[in-house]
Amino acid sequence: MNQAILIIFLFFIIVKSDKGINQACVTPHGQIAKCVELSSCKHLYARYKAKPNSIAVQKYLRKSLCGWRRGMPLVCCGPKVDVYEECGNTDQYNFRITGGTVVKQHFPWMAALQYKEGEGKEFKCAGFLINPHFVLTAAHCVKQRFIHSVHLGVSNLTNYEQHGSHKELKILNITYGRDHRQYIDDIALIRIEPIKYSDTIRWICLPDKNMETPDWFTISGWGENNRMVKIFTVALQNRVKVTKYDDCHLAMNREIPMNRIICAGGEFNIDSCKGDSGGALMNKTKNEGWTAYGIISFGSNDCTKGYPAVHTKIQYYLDWIDDTMMEMLSQP
């Protein structure tokens, strides 16, 4: 072990959930494992020793960081996986977000949540894949609602069954925020049947605790458009700017805990709307790829008036996400 490995971890000294050696942890691929010294994890140590390290390998090592011991990093050492199945990586495809434009870049982590409605089924919320086992969404999308299934690998909800890339996944379990009320702790984890990484189905990265919140984000979903079409069958996308807390508080007319939310949007006719709830507030960086910083939670009743929307801040809930995944994976 030498200075080179410390450089890889340099900007990630604050980890999601600082574990002790041999404590349980969750790998970037959503597997329960143990937190050990890097040199004790044969396949990760071999990846580190192979020179030069690719960006994909460095990213996977950073995402595997689970603690420190005597100034050296500990990693979550699970079964050997393909580290090139990396989070936040997408390819270009030519393929509701109020005022949105049709998605020109396919976001392969987008999930459409389908509900039982009488004799039929309807899409009403979104979510996003964070590893092969879990979809992250808003608590109000799953609490006291009969969610039937999760759909991945599709951006157009018209005749989705005919899409070769489409996967309808059974829900194994759902857990939502401890104190979910009035859109506080508006976060939920849906455990699904394990899904394989492919060109059209991938997972998005989650931020580290010490990452700065960007000024601009991308949102994408199937919600209402500015003509109040109930569900837009082709996914739309927009860019939204972070809003100052005072402006957010004034628009929402309620006290909102700033450490738990990101307020963004507010430009006339450009924002998230009904049907987008549970989707990702995301940003792309050069080294980390697409990263989800927030979960679309709530906004004004009129999505077109230029009021900002509130998003659950993922960085506040990183420990909850890790602990909840471990608990859910431990269940049959």
Residue pairs with C-beta under 8 A, 6 or more apart in sequence:
1 38
1 39
1 72
5 38
5 48
5 72
5 73
6 72
6 73
8 48
8 53
8 58
8 61
8 62
9 61
9 62
9 65
9 73
11 210
12 62
12 65
12 208
12 210
13 68
13 210
14 208
14 209
14 210
15 65
15 66
15 67
15 68
15 208
15 209
16 66
16 206
16 208
16 209
16 318
16 319
16 321
16 322
17 25
17 66
17 318
17 319
17 322
17 323
18 66
18 67
18 68
19 25
19 35
19 66
19 67
19 74
19 76
20 35
20 67
20 69
21 35
21 36
21 37
21 67
21 69
21 74
22 34
22 35
22 36
23 34
23 35
23 66
23 67
24 32
24 33
24 34
24 35
24 326
25 32
25 33
25 34
25 35
25 66
25 76
25 322
25 326
26 32
26 33
26 76
26 322
26 325
26 326
26 329
27 33
27 64
27 76
27 77
27 78
27 81
28 60
28 63
28 64
28 76
28 87
28 131
29 78
29 81
29 85
29 131
29 132
30 130
30 131
30 132
30 133
30 134
30 325
30 329
31 78
31 79
31 133
31 329
32 78
32 326
32 329
32 330
33 76
33 77
33 78
33 79
34 76
34 77
35 66
35 67
35 74
35 75
35 76
35 77
36 74
36 75
36 77
37 69
37 72
37 74
37 75
38 44
38 45
38 48
38 61
38 72
38 73
38 74
38 75
39 45
40 77
41 75
41 77
43 77
43 80
44 60
44 61
44 64
44 75
44 77
47 53
47 57
47 60
47 61
47 83
48 57
48 61
50 57
53 61
54 84
55 287
56 83
56 84
56 86
57 83
58 287
59 86
59 87
59 287
59 288
59 289
60 83
60 86
61 75
62 208
63 87
63 205
64 75
64 76
64 77
65 73
65 74
65 75
65 76
66 74
66 75
66 76
67 73
67 74
68 74
82 197
85 197
85 202
86 289
87 130
87 131
87 202
87 203
87 204
87 205
87 206
87 289
87 290
88 203
88 204
88 205
88 284
88 288
88 289
88 290
88 291
89 202
89 289
89 290
90 105
90 106
90 107
90 108
90 202
90 289
90 290
91 106
91 199
92 104
92 105
92 106
93 104
93 105
93 106
94 104
95 102
95 103
95 104
95 105
95 106
95 155
95 156
95 234
95 235
96 221
96 222
96 223
96 224
96 225
96 229
96 231
96 232
96 236
96 272
96 273
96 274
96 275
96 276
96 303
97 219
97 220
97 221
97 223
97 225
97 232
97 236
97 237
97 238
97 270
97 271
97 272
97 273
97 276
98 223
98 224
98 225
98 226
98 238
98 269
98 270
98 271
98 272
98 273
98 303
98 304
99 225
99 226
99 238
99 269
99 270
99 271
99 304
100 220
100 225
100 232
100 236
100 237
100 238
100 270
101 236
101 237
101 238
102 234
102 235
102 236
103 155
103 220
103 234
103 235
103 236
103 237
104 237
105 237
106 155
106 200
107 128
107 155
107 204
107 220
107 235
107 237
107 280
107 282
107 290
108 129
108 152
108 153
108 198
108 199
108 200
108 201
108 202
109 128
109 129
109 130
109 201
109 202
109 203
109 204
109 280
109 290
110 126
110 128
110 152
110 155
110 220
110 221
110 235
110 279
110 280
111 126
111 127
111 128
111 129
111 135
111 137
111 150
111 151
111 152
112 123
112 126
112 150
112 151
112 154
112 157
112 160
112 222
113 123
113 124
113 125
113 126
113 127
113 137
113 141
113 142
113 147
113 150
113 151
113 190
113 278
114 121
114 122
114 123
114 147
114 148
114 149
114 150
114 151
114 168
115 121
115 122
115 123
115 124
115 125
115 145
115 146
115 147
115 148
116 146
116 148
121 148
122 231
123 151
123 157
123 222
123 231
123 275
124 141
124 231
124 275
125 137
125 138
125 141
125 142
125 275
125 277
125 278
126 137
126 141
126 221
126 222
126 223
126 275
126 276
126 277
126 278
126 279
126 296
127 135
127 136
127 137
127 141
127 150
127 190
127 278
127 279
128 135
128 136
128 137
128 204
128 278
128 279
128 280
128 292
129 135
129 152
129 195
129 201
129 202
129 203
129 204
130 136
130 203
130 204
130 206
130 292
130 321
131 203
132 194
132 195
132 196
132 197
132 203
133 191
133 192
133 194
133 325
133 329
134 189
134 190
134 191
134 192
134 325
134 328
135 150
135 189
135 190
135 192
136 187
136 188
136 189
136 190
136 280
136 292
136 295
136 314
136 321
137 187
137 188
137 190
137 277
137 278
137 295
138 186
138 187
138 188
138 277
138 278
138 295
138 296
138 297
138 312
139 176
139 177
139 180
139 185
139 186
139 187
139 188
140 180
140 183
140 186
140 277
140 297
140 298
141 147
141 188
141 277
141 278
142 174
142 176
142 188
142 190
143 176
143 180
143 188
147 171
147 174
147 190
148 171
149 168
149 169
149 170
149 171
150 168
150 169
150 171
150 190
150 192
151 160
151 166
151 167
151 168
151 169
152 166
152 167
152 169
152 195
152 201
153 163
153 165
153 166
153 167
153 198
153 200
153 201
154 160
154 163
154 165
154 166
155 234
155 235
156 163
156 233
156 234
156 235
157 222
157 231
157 233
157 234
158 233
158 234
160 166
165 198
165 199
165 200
165 201
167 195
167 201
169 192
169 193
169 195
170 192
170 193
171 190
171 191
171 192
172 191
172 192
172 193
172 328
173 190
173 191
173 328
173 331
174 188
174 189
174 190
174 191
175 188
175 189
175 324
175 327
175 328
176 185
176 187
176 188
176 189
177 184
177 185
177 186
177 187
177 188
177 317
177 320
178 185
178 320
179 185
180 186
180 187
182 254
183 297
183 298
183 310
184 257
184 260
185 260
185 312
185 317
186 295
186 297
186 298
186 312
187 295
187 312
187 314
187 317
187 320
187 321
188 278
189 321
189 324
189 325
189 328
191 328
191 329
195 201
197 203
204 280
204 282
204 290
204 291
204 292
205 288
205 289
205 290
205 291
205 292
206 291
206 292
206 314
206 318
206 321
207 291
207 292
207 293
207 314
207 315
207 318
208 315
208 318
209 315
209 318
211 291
211 293
211 315
213 242
213 262
213 293
213 315
214 242
214 283
214 293
215 241
215 242
216 239
216 240
216 241
216 242
216 283
217 239
217 240
217 241
217 242
217 262
217 264
217 281
217 282
217 283
217 293
217 294
218 237
218 238
218 239
218 240
218 282
218 283
218 284
219 237
219 238
219 239
219 240
219 265
219 271
219 272
219 276
219 279
219 280
219 281
219 282
219 296
220 235
220 236
220 237
220 238
220 279
220 280
220 282
221 235
221 236
221 272
221 275
221 276
221 279
221 296
222 231
222 232
222 233
222 234
222 235
222 236
222 275
222 276
223 231
223 232
223 272
223 273
223 274
223 275
223 276
223 277
223 303
224 230
224 231
224 232
224 273
224 274
224 275
224 303
225 232
225 236
225 273
226 269
226 303
226 304
230 274
230 275
231 275
232 275
238 270
238 271
238 272
240 264
240 265
240 266
240 267
240 270
240 271
240 272
240 281
240 309
241 264
241 265
241 266
241 267
242 262
242 263
242 264
243 251
243 263
243 264
243 265
243 266
243 308
244 263
245 256
245 258
245 263
247 263
247 266
247 308
248 256
248 263
248 308
248 310
249 255
249 256
251 266
251 300
251 307
251 308
252 300
252 307
252 308
252 310
256 263
256 310
259 313
259 316
260 312
260 313
260 316
260 317
261 294
261 297
261 310
261 311
261 312
261 313
262 281
262 293
262 294
262 310
262 311
262 312
262 313
263 308
263 309
263 310
263 311
264 281
264 294
264 308
264 309
264 311
265 271
265 272
265 299
265 307
265 308
265 309
266 306
266 307
266 308
266 309
267 306
268 304
268 305
268 306
269 304
269 306
271 299
271 303
271 304
271 306
271 307
271 308
271 309
272 279
272 296
272 299
272 303
272 309
273 299
273 303
274 303
276 296
277 296
277 297
277 298
278 295
278 296
279 295
279 296
280 292
280 294
280 295
280 296
281 292
281 293
281 294
281 295
281 296
281 311
282 290
282 291
282 292
282 293
283 290
283 291
283 293
284 290
284 291
285 291
292 314
293 311
293 313
293 314
293 315
294 311
294 312
294 313
294 314
295 311
295 312
295 314
296 309
296 311
297 309
297 310
297 311
297 312
298 309
298 310
299 307
299 308
299 309
299 310
300 307
300 309
314 321
